[in-house]
């Protein structure tokens, strides 16, 4: 079974020319993904017209939606869009005090070929904060995986190239998962992409087919990040 997976930090739909949620929708629709991991989503905030951006995008794309707020107000954070319904959802706290709220959204999707565990997250800006979040994620949230389990870990990991802490973080994740498009695929900033913050990690049930940055006429208008896409084969 072939899946197209996207991770996209939509920056509350503020792009090069101001607020443009329609551009975010068009950028996603153009690529026709099966699963979309979103970060920096507004769930009815005043600054974006009280629109629940995840629900609005899901309606436009005709996908299921699963929110994962990262702030106590519940109005900002991560979300997952999917072609399939869920059998389980949970939102795990990854906040490292005194830094701003962070979380990891866990969604188990009822995919026809096999159950699929999806994790969507957005790590912090401070290096040591990210190391604590990585340890918590791998040891307490995801845990040891059985070989037959299909797992996707997607999001904005805020890794800085040539950083010692970021290298340790990536090694910790790649000990457990493969990474789509390793060493390539700059996603930030849309004006001149030179840095990769956004990643798609997958378990051994998947075989990678391709990975690319989604550059189309809308993707550089709705955010300061570009979407990252991976085509994966889900095997037995």
C-alpha positions as CSV (number, residue, x, y, z in Angstrom):
1,X,0.0,0.0,0.0
2,X,1.4,3.4,-1.0
3,X,0.9,6.4,1.3
4,X,1.7,10.0,0.7
5,X,2.6,11.8,3.9
6,X,3.1,15.5,4.5
7,X,4.4,17.6,7.4
8,X,3.7,21.3,7.3
9,X,4.4,24.1,9.8
10,X,1.7,26.6,8.6
11,X,2.8,29.5,10.9
12,X,-0.9,30.3,11.6
13,X,-1.2,30.9,7.8
14,X,0.9,34.1,7.9
15,X,3.1,34.0,4.8
16,X,5.0,36.4,2.5
17,X,2.0,38.7,1.9
18,X,0.2,38.4,5.2
19,X,-2.6,36.1,6.2
20,X,-3.5,33.5,3.6
21,X,-5.2,30.3,4.8
22,X,-6.5,29.6,1.3
23,X,-2.9,29.4,0.1
24,X,-2.2,26.7,2.8
25,X,-5.3,24.8,1.6
26,X,-4.2,25.0,-2.1
27,X,-0.6,24.0,-1.3
28,X,-1.9,20.8,0.5
29,X,-4.6,20.1,-2.1
30,X,-2.1,20.3,-5.0
31,X,0.0,17.4,-3.5
32,X,-3.0,15.2,-2.5
33,X,-1.5,13.7,0.6
34,X,-3.2,10.9,2.6
35,X,-1.9,12.1,6.0
36,X,-0.9,15.7,6.9
37,X,0.9,16.7,10.1
38,X,0.4,20.4,10.9
39,X,2.2,22.6,13.4
40,X,1.5,26.2,14.5
41,X,-2.2,25.9,13.9
42,X,-4.7,28.4,15.4
43,X,-7.9,27.0,16.8
44,X,-10.2,30.0,16.9
45,X,-7.8,32.8,17.9
46,X,-8.7,36.5,17.4
47,X,-5.6,37.2,15.3
48,X,-6.9,34.8,12.6
49,X,-10.5,35.8,12.6
50,X,-11.6,33.2,15.2
51,X,-11.3,30.4,12.6
52,X,-10.5,26.9,13.7
53,X,-7.9,26.4,11.0
54,X,-7.6,22.6,11.3
55,X,-11.3,22.1,11.0
56,X,-11.5,24.6,8.1
57,X,-8.7,22.8,6.2
58,X,-10.2,19.4,6.9
59,X,-13.6,20.5,5.4
60,X,-12.0,21.9,2.3
61,X,-9.8,18.8,1.8
62,X,-12.5,16.4,2.9
63,X,-10.3,14.8,5.5
64,X,-10.7,13.7,9.1
65,X,-9.2,16.1,11.6
66,X,-7.6,15.5,15.0
67,X,-6.4,18.6,17.0
68,X,-3.5,18.6,19.5
69,X,-3.2,21.9,21.3
70,X,0.1,22.8,22.9
71,X,-1.1,25.7,25.1
72,X,-3.4,25.7,28.1
73,X,-5.9,27.9,26.3
74,X,-6.4,25.0,23.8
75,X,-6.4,27.4,20.9
76,X,-2.9,26.8,19.3
77,X,-0.8,23.8,18.5
78,X,-0.6,20.7,16.3
79,X,-3.1,18.8,14.3
80,X,-3.4,15.7,12.0
81,X,-5.5,15.5,8.9
82,X,-6.2,12.0,7.5
83,X,-8.1,10.1,4.9
84,X,-8.9,7.5,7.5
85,X,-10.8,7.7,10.8
86,X,-9.0,7.1,14.2
87,X,-9.3,4.3,16.7
88,X,-7.4,6.2,19.4
89,X,-6.2,9.7,20.1
90,X,-4.0,11.3,22.8
91,X,-2.2,14.5,23.3
92,X,1.0,14.2,25.4
93,X,2.6,17.2,27.2
94,X,6.2,17.9,26.2
95,X,6.5,21.3,27.9
96,X,9.9,21.9,29.6
97,X,9.4,24.7,32.1
98,X,9.8,27.7,31.8
99,X,9.7,27.4,28.0
100,X,6.4,27.8,26.1
101,X,3.9,24.9,25.9
102,X,4.8,21.9,23.7
103,X,3.0,18.7,23.0
104,X,3.0,15.5,20.9
105,X,-0.3,14.4,19.3
106,X,-0.8,10.6,19.0
107,X,-3.4,9.3,16.6
108,X,-4.0,5.6,15.7
109,X,-5.5,5.5,12.2
110,X,-7.7,2.7,10.9
111,X,-5.7,2.1,7.7
112,X,-7.1,-0.8,5.6
113,X,-3.8,-2.8,5.4
114,X,-2.6,-2.3,8.9
115,X,-3.1,-0.1,12.0
116,X,-0.9,3.0,11.8
117,X,0.4,5.0,14.8
118,X,1.0,8.7,13.9
119,X,2.8,11.2,16.1
120,X,2.9,14.9,15.4
121,X,5.1,17.3,17.3
122,X,6.9,20.6,17.4
123,X,10.0,20.7,19.5
124,X,11.3,23.8,21.4
125,X,13.8,26.4,20.5
126,X,16.3,25.7,23.3
127,X,18.8,22.9,22.6
128,X,18.6,21.3,26.0
129,X,14.8,21.6,25.9
130,X,14.8,19.5,22.7
131,X,17.0,16.8,24.2
132,X,14.6,16.4,27.1
133,X,11.7,16.3,24.7
134,X,13.4,13.7,22.6
135,X,14.0,11.4,25.6
136,X,10.4,11.9,26.9
137,X,9.0,11.1,23.4
138,X,11.1,8.0,22.8
139,X,11.0,6.5,26.3
140,X,7.5,7.4,27.6
141,X,5.3,8.2,24.6
142,X,6.3,6.0,21.7
143,X,8.2,3.4,23.7
144,X,9.8,0.2,22.3
145,X,8.1,-0.8,19.1
146,X,7.2,-4.2,17.8
147,X,8.5,-4.9,14.3
148,X,5.0,-5.4,12.9
149,X,3.9,-1.9,14.1
150,X,3.7,0.8,11.5
151,X,4.7,4.2,13.0
152,X,5.1,7.7,11.6
153,X,6.7,10.5,13.6
154,X,6.4,13.9,11.9
155,X,6.9,17.5,12.7
156,X,9.1,20.6,13.1
157,X,12.1,19.5,15.3
158,X,13.8,22.9,15.2
159,X,17.2,21.2,14.6
160,X,20.0,23.6,13.7
161,X,22.6,22.3,11.2
162,X,26.1,21.7,12.6
163,X,24.8,21.9,16.1
164,X,26.2,19.2,18.5
165,X,22.9,18.9,20.4
166,X,20.9,18.6,17.2
167,X,23.3,15.9,15.9
168,X,22.7,13.9,19.1
169,X,18.9,14.4,18.8
170,X,18.9,13.1,15.2
171,X,21.0,10.1,16.2
172,X,18.6,9.3,19.0
173,X,15.7,9.3,16.5
174,X,17.4,7.5,13.7
175,X,18.4,4.7,16.2
176,X,14.7,3.8,16.2
177,X,13.4,5.1,12.9
178,X,14.5,5.8,9.3
179,X,14.2,9.3,8.0
180,X,12.8,10.5,4.7
181,X,15.1,12.5,2.5
182,X,18.1,12.4,4.9
183,X,20.6,15.2,4.4
184,X,18.5,17.1,1.9
185,X,15.2,19.0,1.7
186,X,15.5,22.5,3.1
187,X,12.1,23.7,4.3
188,X,12.9,27.1,5.9
189,X,12.6,30.0,5.1
190,X,10.2,30.2,2.1
191,X,12.0,33.3,0.8
192,X,15.3,31.4,0.5
193,X,15.2,27.8,1.9
194,X,18.5,26.9,3.4
195,X,17.7,25.0,6.6
196,X,15.7,21.9,7.3
197,X,13.6,21.9,10.5
198,X,10.9,19.6,9.3
199,X,11.2,15.8,9.3
200,X,9.3,12.6,8.6
201,X,10.5,9.5,10.5
202,X,9.1,6.0,9.8
203,X,9.4,2.5,11.2
204,X,10.6,-0.5,9.3
205,X,7.2,-1.5,8.1
206,X,7.7,1.3,5.5
207,X,9.9,1.4,2.5
208,X,10.8,4.9,1.2
209,X,9.8,5.7,-2.4
210,X,10.6,9.4,-2.6
211,X,10.9,12.6,-0.5
212,X,10.8,16.2,-1.6
213,X,9.9,19.7,-0.6
214,X,6.5,20.7,-2.0
215,X,7.3,23.8,-4.1
216,X,4.3,25.0,-6.0
217,X,2.5,28.3,-6.7
218,X,0.9,28.3,-3.3
219,X,3.4,26.8,-0.9
220,X,5.5,29.9,-0.5
221,X,2.5,32.1,0.2
222,X,0.8,30.6,3.3
223,X,3.7,30.1,5.7
224,X,7.3,30.7,6.4
225,X,7.9,27.0,6.1
226,X,7.6,24.8,3.0
227,X,5.7,21.5,3.2
228,X,7.8,18.3,3.2
229,X,6.3,15.2,1.4
230,X,7.3,11.5,1.5
231,X,5.9,8.7,-0.6
232,X,6.1,5.5,1.4
233,X,5.2,1.9,0.8
234,X,3.5,0.1,3.7
235,X,4.4,-3.5,3.4
236,X,3.7,-6.7,5.4
